[in-house]
Amino acid sequence: MRIIAKPTIHCLMLLAMLLSFSEPLQAWEPNAKALETVIDSGEFADYFANLSAWLVQKAPVDPAKISATALDTILQDPAIALALAQRQFIAKVEPSKLGAFANADAANKTFLKWLLKNPNALQLYLLGATPLSIPVREDNSYGLSTRVLENWRTIFDAAPESRDGIYLRLAIATSLRPAGTGSPGSGQAKVHSTPLVRYQYFQTAHANKELFPSFNNLTVWEMQFVTCSGASETDLSWGREMVNTWRPDLRAGERVVETTSLVWRRNSPISHVDYKTLLDGGGKCGPRSSWSVFICQAFGIPAIGVGQPRHACVAYKSLNGWQVAYGMGWDASRLEGMGGREFLASVASRERSANFSQVEQLRWLAAALPTKEHSSAVLAIAKILATTPPITEKDLKSSEKADEMDADPSGPAVSKTGTASTPTAKPTEPVVVPPGAIHVEGTSYFETGGITVWGGEPQVTVLDSYNGGKQLLFQQGMASCWVGYKVDIPETGIYQMEATVATVNSGQGMYVRSFGAMAPVKEATASAVWKGDTKGLGPQMAVDNNPSTRWAVNFGVDQAWIELDLGKPTPISTVMIDERAYEKVKKFVLEYKVDNEWKTILEGTTIGNSYAADFPEVTAQHVRLSTLDCSGNTGGPTFWEVSVGTVQDGHGWISLPWTAGVWQTTKPIDIRLIKGAQTVWLFTPYQRGVGLKSFDLKIKR
């Protein structure tokens, strides 16, 4: 950190002389005309000395009479407070460097005249630029760069609204920490925008109510950990759109940091050229930490990358204060050049804003006094104020989502989004249904189910859409998840089906299956049932046209069979089998009975969740599916549906496009449907979370 130059000999002699008098002199007074003359000339040394001398007169002559009450009275005087801030500003920038800045451009002089006459702006800047570390503050040898003034002046000239209120704080924060000066990480832009572009970006986002409400209350120091984001403006906008579209539930309570749980914890198979590809490809702790910081900053939440032993995570300012997440506790953390304990103590001192401001002003005053006795007396009072009342220490072991350091779990979505901010995007346009098409809203299902792997709810979740209406979420990390719809089909035929979906990972799919075309089953029997539970897991559950039910066999049983009684001799030439989620079968045979003798129809190996095969037509009343070998030590096959007939039920795979979390329509697939009341089911195998808004069916002519 840069060390500022010591006061000139001339200044020291002047101050020493003034202190030698027992009564204050009627000396030079700070005034606007003198300030403007100094700025026009670029000669700040004498003005700095005069400010120092004038401030000395305001302090008690006797160090023993320096008290908290006396100092508080001094700081309450607006003229003294402004002069003190001016002196601190000139001291930290250094008179010669400030003069060079003023003389470099006439616009710089205009800016300085505004700044040095504006106590609010000057105080906001000085406090915002004050280092976080308490020891560094106490040392008081840090300096301020004219580069920040150059950044600020550019914003000042281009954006008049940046001269007051929240946009003044935003302008200062952006000038101090522009784009790309925050935590480095995967997905960041290779070339960062200028301070003006970054300021204008967040100013517009705030004006459009795209940022969370907590942004309104951030200090200059806190805002720096938003403006410094290394993400491009394009990615920042996309991040908000993605959450608003795909996981609007995470807006409630400003919980967008939880999208980190959705970043696939693996070695990414693709390069992280931006944050879209980071979310698609996933990554381990480094990329996940980078994502956490990015998505918080996109919504206006301050966030910092955190280093821990053999790990990286995030610290962010939640509605309940600063939290560390996706790692160990504060005691294992390092950020902003300090340990977690020091960081929390330093932040806590800043959060007591009135106290923090007074303590720092006393440091400024102490620096203006020429004798050690005077400055020590002031600093002693400042130290007492800084520790009164004592700061309550947080739990240093606490960490949000600590269990997800080395795992890839699924957390249940919350079905209530709340209203974190007023939506300003256009409301969802009315759905335009093509003539002859059947439009089905995703949330109009009659049944849902699923199988968990990492936890969560074993079913789809209904979410309130950001722009109105509702949507479905097939949750992350489920072994299988499904939902069923009752649809009135006007005529038998081939229908084109397309769905409106949102995905964040490539290579995902959705299986579609209808029921009603296959031969009805009078009765089903089986060789065995899981733990004798014939009511819940008996063979009848695999022939009921309901994919939420299944027939199961005990672990360790490789060879088992299920027999279908069609009630009468029936022509059959096709079979459909669903071994969804528990894919264990390695060898099987399908047979039919002729004169009390079983004859082979077909043999196969793996089945999976969408097995369908045609075979030469036979007439049969009894059909048997037998497993001959199953994988692993557990064995025990499970079938959700087994059916035979001459025409397959409508089915097909929808290849889901990678939409980066925004709504997109899938390419149409063909599916055969039978006239009348049909059930249409959608299934997602193990995947990363799929949003569904609706789907359409239109008959092909």
Secondary structure, 3 states (H helix, E strand, C coil): CCCCCCCCHHHHHHHHHHHHCCCCCCCCCCCHHHHHHHHHHCCCHHHHHHHHHHHHHHCCCCHHHCCHHHHHHHHHCHHHHHHHHHHHHHHHHCHHHHHHHHHHCHHHHHHHHHHHCCHHHHHHHHHHHCCCCHHHHHHCCCCCCHHHHHHHHHHHHHCHHHHCHHHHHHHHHHHHCCCCCCCCCCCCCCCCCCHHHHHHHHHHHHHCCCCCHHHHHCCHHHHHHHHCCCCCHHHHHHHHHHHHHHCHHHHHHHCHHHHHHHCCCCCCCCCCCCHHHHHHHCCCHHHHHHHHHHHHHHCCCCEEEEEECCEEEEEEEECCEEEEECCCCHHHCEECCEEHHHHHHHHHHHHCHHHHHHHHHHHHHHHHCCCHHHHHHHHHHHHHHHCCCCCCCCCCCCCECHHHCCCCCCCCCCCCCCCCCCCCCCCCCCCCCCCCEEEEECCCCCEEEEECCCCCCCCCEEEECCCCCEEEEECCCCCEEEEEEEEEECCCEEEEEEEEEEECCCCEEEEEEEECCCCCCCEEEECCCHHHCHHHHCHHHHCCCCCCCCEECCCCCCCEEEEEEEEEEEEEEEEEEECCCCCCEEEEEEEEEECCEEEEEEEECCCCCCEEEEEEEEEEEEEEEEEEEECCCCCCCEECEEEEECCCCCEEEEEECCCCCCCEECCCEEEEECCEEEEEEEEEECCCCEEEEEEEEEECC
